[in-house]
């Protein structure tokens, strides 16, 4: 049975970490429910994928995706590199 350390830390058993998808760096929250302490994994939204960020750039430039020229694609790539500091 896990014990609370001097720093207030507790090890979550591996079987429970696997069952609830708790990995290194996962955030958890503590809630009080019916007089008991409940540990709740915090679910984060998935990061924007590269494809999604490219589409966002296209929308910002008011370009219809079906009408993008090779020149416009290169311009979008350059703007993206500039935003990323490359």
C-alpha positions as CSV (number, residue, x, y, z in Angstrom):
1,X,0.0,0.0,0.0
2,X,1.5,3.4,-1.0
3,X,2.4,5.8,1.8
4,X,2.5,9.6,1.8
5,X,6.1,10.9,1.7
6,X,7.4,13.9,3.7
7,X,6.7,16.1,0.6
8,X,3.1,14.8,0.4
9,X,3.8,12.6,-2.6
10,X,2.2,9.3,-3.3
11,X,3.0,6.7,-5.9
12,X,0.1,5.7,-8.1
13,X,0.2,1.9,-8.7
14,X,1.2,1.0,-12.3
15,X,-2.0,-0.9,-13.0
16,X,-4.1,2.2,-12.2
17,X,-1.8,4.5,-14.2
18,X,-2.2,2.2,-17.2
19,X,-5.9,1.9,-16.8
20,X,-6.5,5.7,-16.6
21,X,-3.7,6.7,-19.1
22,X,-1.6,8.5,-16.5
23,X,1.9,8.9,-17.9
24,X,5.1,10.8,-16.9
25,X,4.2,14.5,-17.0
26,X,0.4,13.9,-16.9
27,X,-1.6,16.4,-14.8
28,X,-4.0,15.2,-12.2
29,X,-6.5,17.0,-10.1
30,X,-7.8,16.3,-6.6
31,X,-11.5,16.5,-5.8
32,X,-13.6,15.8,-2.7
33,X,-16.5,13.5,-3.4
34,X,-18.9,12.2,-0.7
35,X,-16.2,12.8,1.9
36,X,-13.5,11.0,-0.1
37,X,-10.4,12.3,-1.9
38,X,-10.6,11.4,-5.6
39,X,-7.7,11.7,-8.1
40,X,-8.9,12.8,-11.5
41,X,-6.6,12.7,-14.6
42,X,-6.7,16.1,-16.4
43,X,-7.5,15.6,-20.1
44,X,-5.9,18.1,-22.4
45,X,-7.0,19.0,-25.9
46,X,-4.8,17.6,-28.6
47,X,-2.3,20.0,-30.1
48,X,-3.0,21.4,-33.6
49,X,-1.6,19.2,-36.2
50,X,0.6,20.6,-39.0
51,X,-2.1,20.1,-41.5
52,X,-4.5,22.1,-39.4
53,X,-2.0,24.9,-38.9
54,X,-1.5,25.0,-42.7
55,X,-5.2,25.2,-43.3
56,X,-5.4,28.0,-40.8
57,X,-2.8,30.0,-42.7
58,X,-4.8,29.4,-45.9
59,X,-8.0,30.7,-44.3
60,X,-6.2,33.8,-42.9
61,X,-5.0,34.6,-46.4
62,X,-8.6,34.2,-47.7
63,X,-7.4,31.7,-50.3
64,X,-9.8,28.9,-51.6
65,X,-7.8,25.7,-51.0
66,X,-8.7,24.4,-54.5
67,X,-7.2,27.5,-56.1
68,X,-3.8,27.5,-54.4
69,X,-0.9,27.9,-56.8
70,X,2.6,26.5,-56.3
71,X,3.7,30.1,-55.8
72,X,1.2,30.7,-53.0
73,X,2.2,27.4,-51.3
74,X,5.8,28.6,-51.3
75,X,4.7,31.9,-49.8
76,X,2.7,30.1,-47.1
77,X,5.8,27.9,-46.3
78,X,8.0,31.0,-46.0
79,X,5.5,32.8,-43.7
80,X,5.3,29.7,-41.6
81,X,9.1,29.5,-41.3
82,X,9.2,33.2,-40.3
83,X,6.5,32.6,-37.6
84,X,8.5,29.7,-36.2
85,X,11.8,31.7,-36.3
86,X,13.5,29.5,-38.9
